[in-house]
């Protein structure tokens, strides 16, 4: 049984009352016995024995009353001192975790995120400390992600900017006419920068939950056929076969057509990029898929590509994450496509799952709520 702080205080105070009450009863009994013994020795004389019974009782009452006043005064001093000492002790014991937490909070306020407070109980203090440790862990993760993001953005921007700067400096130094081929190359790098900035903008809005969606009933089957047709030429140029399967004629979802198109374009482009020549890419739609007692439309993008190691899967939707950092660079990817797809699907109330094995291909499955 886990004791809460309130229960601990209640038990402690009950124990204090029990101790004081027991001590009072024991001391009172012992004192009364010693008092009567002392009375027999000091007051039992001839005058007392010759007195009337009523007078004897009055003498006894007067003697006991005088002695008990001193007893009560001593008891009260003892009980108050005991209560104060016990209260000081129990308050110190109960506030030790709080003092440790305050010290840790002050360290975090000074910028030290490598703080971990030991959890030594399961009461409210233990839960608060565990929550604090989880918070600092997330803060460390967010700080690491921020640093990686800055480094990755700087790296992504440096390459096209360096190319443009080199071309322009060469043209300026030679003073020669700039051929159309060079202008075309510069234009390509400008387009690349523009796409990167646009992807970062969309991703930042989606992560913040501020991405505006124009959601309307959408025939997902027809939209997928159109997307597959749009990327078919790129797939065929690489020697790939792309197929579309549907177990139903029409599936309707409530979605932003432009953003959903972006999701599947990103997934299919990714599949084309990492599927060797002669491979097959399949897009399969199911009208009803059950997950956690909810019904979704399920769309799977299946490729026969190089696959992904299992240890890389948890990081697949991180910004700028690459399973092999060099390969995406050469093929022109920014490392944002999967992250954007992930957040766009979440913005629609759905989610993405991925299954993959090295050299066995990869399956991305998008779950979208069914339209009503």
N, C-alpha and C positions, 0 to 999 in steps of 0.2 A: 504493500500500500504506500503510495506516494503522499507525503505530508506537504500541504501547501504552507506558505509563510503564515497565513492566518491561523491554520491549525497548529503550527509550531508555537506561535505566540499563546494560543489558547491552552495548549498542553503545558507550556512552561509556566503560565500564570496559575493554572490548576495545580501544578506540582508545587509551586511556591505557597499557595494557600494551604495545601495538604501538609507541607512541611511545617509552616508556621502554626497551623491548627494543632498538629500533633505535638509540636514542641510546647505549645501553650498548655495543652491538656496534661502532658507529662510533668512539666515544671510546676503547674498549679497543684496537681495531686501530691507531688513530693513536698512542695512548700507547705501545704496544709497539714500534712503529717508532721513535718518538723515543727510547724507552728504550735500544734496541740501538745507535742512533746515539750516544747519550750514553755508553754503556758503551765503545764503540770509542774515544771521545775520552779518557775518564777512566781506564779500567782496562787498556787494551791497551798495556802497557809491557814492559820487558825481563823483569821477574820473571814476568809472566803468560805471555809467549811462551816462556820457558825452562821453565815448569812442565809436568808430565806432563799428558796429555789428561784424565785423571780429575780432577786438581786444577783444571784450567781449567774443567771443567764445574761443580765445586763452587763456584768463585769466581763464575761466572756465575749459578748458582742463588741464592747468597747475595745478590748484588747485586740481581737481579730481585725476589726475595722481599721484600727491604727496601723497594724502591720501590713494589711492588704493594700493600703494606699501606696506604701513604698513598693510593694510587689508589682502593682499595676503600673506605676511610673517606670520601674526598671524594665518591665515587659514591653511597654510601649517604645521605650528607647531602643531596646533590642530588636523589636519587630520592624521599626522604621529603618534602622540601620541595615538589618538583613534585607528588607525589601529594596532599599536603594542600591545596595551592593549587587543583589541579584538582578535588578533591572539594568544596572550598568553593564553587568556581564552579558545578559541575554541580548541587549541592544548591540553590544560589540560583536557578539557571535553572528547575529542576524545581518549586520551591515558590512561584514568582511567582504562578501561577494560584491556588494554595491561599491565599496571603496576600490576594489580591484577594477571594476568596470569603469568607474570614473577616471581612474588613472589611464586605462586603455583608451578611453574616449579622448582624453587630453592629448595622448600621443597621436591619435588619428587626426585631431584638429591641427596638429603641428606638421602633418604630412607624412607620418610614418604609417603605412598601410600593412606592414609586416607584423601585425598584432594578433595574438591569439590568447584569449583568456581561458584557462582550464575550467571545464564544466564539472563541478564537484557535487551537484545535487540535481534532482529532477523537479524541484518546485518552480515557482515563478521566476526566481533569480536564475535558476539553471536555464529556463526557457529564454529569458532575456539575453543571457550570456551567449547561448547557442545562436540566437537570432543575430546578435552583434557579430559573432564570428562568421556567420554566413554572409552578413552584410559586408564585412571587410574583405571576405574572399571574393565577392562579386565586385567590390570596388577595385581590388587588385586586378581582376580579370578585365574590368572596363578600362583601367589605366593601361594595361598591357595592350589591349585592343586599340586604344587611342594612339599609343606610340607606334604600333604596327601600321595603323592606318596612315598616320602622317608619313612614315617611312615609305610605305607602298605608293601613296599618292605622289610623293616626291620622286620616287623611282619611275613611276609611270609617266609623269610629266617631263622628267629629265630627258628621256630618250627622244621623243619627237622635237622637243625644244632644241636639243643639241644638234639634231639633224638640220633643222631650219636655220639655226645660227651658223653652222658650218657652211651650208650652201650660200647663205646671204653674204657671209664674210668673204668667201672665195670670189663671188661675183663682184663684190665691191672692190676687192684688191686687184683683180685682173682688169676691171673696167670694161669687160666684154659684155656683149649682148646676152641676156638671159634667155636660153632656149626654152621652148614650150615644155620639153620633158622635165626640166628642173622645176618649172612652175607647177607642173602636174604633181611632182613628188612633194613639193611644199604644200600643195593643196590637200594631198592625201593625209599629211601629218596634221594639218589644221582640222580636217574632218575627224581624225582619230582623237585629237584633243577635245573636240566638241562632243563626241560620243561619250568619252570618259566623264566629262563634266556633267552631261545630261544623266548618265547612269548614276553618278554619285548623288545628284540632286533627287532623282526618283527614289533611290535607296534611303537617303536621309529622311525624306518625307514618309516613306512606308514604315521605317523603324520608329518614327515618332508618332505614328498613327494619324498623321495629318495629310495623307494622300487622298485627294478628292477622286471619288469613283462615280462614274455615270452608269449606275447599275440598271439594267433593263432585262426583260426576258430575252434569252439568247439561245438560238438553235446551235447547241454545241457540236453536234454531228456535222452540220454543214460548215461550221467555222473550222473544225479540224480538217475536213477535206480540203478547204481552201488553203490552210496553212501548209499541209503536206504538199499540195500542188505548188505553192510558192517556193519551197525549198527543194523540190524534186530535181530541178536543173543542177543545183549545186551538188546534190548527192550523186547524180549521174556523172557529172564531170570528174568526180573522185572514184568512179567505178563502184558505187554502192547502189543497192536496191532498197527502195523505201516503200512500205506497204501500209495500208489503212484498213483496219477491221472494225466492224461494229455489229453488236448482237441485237441492235434495235434500229429502227428507221429514224427516229428523231428523239433527241434528249434535250430538254430545255432547262437551263439554269438562269438564275438571276445574277448577272455579271456585267462588268465593264468590258465590252467587246475588244477595245484597243489594248487594255491591260492583259486580258486573257490571251490574246494573240501574242503579246510580248512574252508571256510565260512559256508558251509552247514553241515559239521561235527560238528562245534561249535554250530550251531543252533539246530541240532537234539540231540546232547548230552545234551544240556541245557533242551530241551523238555523232554527227557527221565528222567533226574535227578529230575524234578519237577512235573512229572505226576504220580499220585498214581496208584497202581496196579489196573488193569482192565480198564485203560484209553486207549484212541485212539490218535495216532499221524498221521496226514495226510500231505502229501507233494503234492501240487497242482501246476501245471505249466500251464500258459497261454501264447500263442505265441505273442499276441499283447495286450498291455494295454496302454491307453492314459493317459498322465499326463502332464499338462501345455503345450499342443500342441506338445508334443514329444511322440514317440512310443517306448515302452520298452517291453522286455520279463519280465513276472511277475511270481515269484515263491513264494508260501506261505507255511510256516511251521505252521500247526495248531495243537494245543494240547488241551486236556481236563483237564489240570492240575490245580494247585492251584491259578493261576492268579496273577496279579500284581495290587496294588492300583494305582489309577490315578495319585496321587501326586508323585509316584516313577518313572513314565514313562520318564519324561524329563532327568533323571540321569542314565537311564538304560545302556547307552553306555559309561559311564565314567569308567576309569580304576579302578579296584578293588572295584567297587561299588556293594553292595549286598543289596537286598531288606530286607532280614533278615540276619544279619551278621553271625549268628551262623550256619545257615543251610548249607551255601556253604562250610564252614570250615569242617563240618562233612562229607559232600559228596565229598570232595576232590577238589572242584573248586578253581581256583585262582582269579576269578573275572575279568579275562582278555578276556575271550572268545568272549563276545558280542562286546567289544570295538575293538578287532582285526577284527571281522567280519564286523563291521561298516566301519572301515578304509580301509579294503581290497575292499569292494564294492565301496566305494568312489574313490579308486584308479583306478577302472574300469569304472568310469564315471557314476555310478549308485547311488542308495541310499536305505536305509532300513526304513520301517515304522513298527510300532508295535501298536496293539490294544489288550487290555486286561481288564478283570474285575475279581475281587477276586472270587474264586471258580467257575468261568465260563470258564477258559482256556485263552490261549494267542495265538495270531496270529502274526508271524513275516513275513513281505512281502518284498522280495528282488526285486528291479527293476534294470535290466541290459539293456544297449542299445542293440538293435537288430543288429546282424551281417549283412553285405551287401555282 
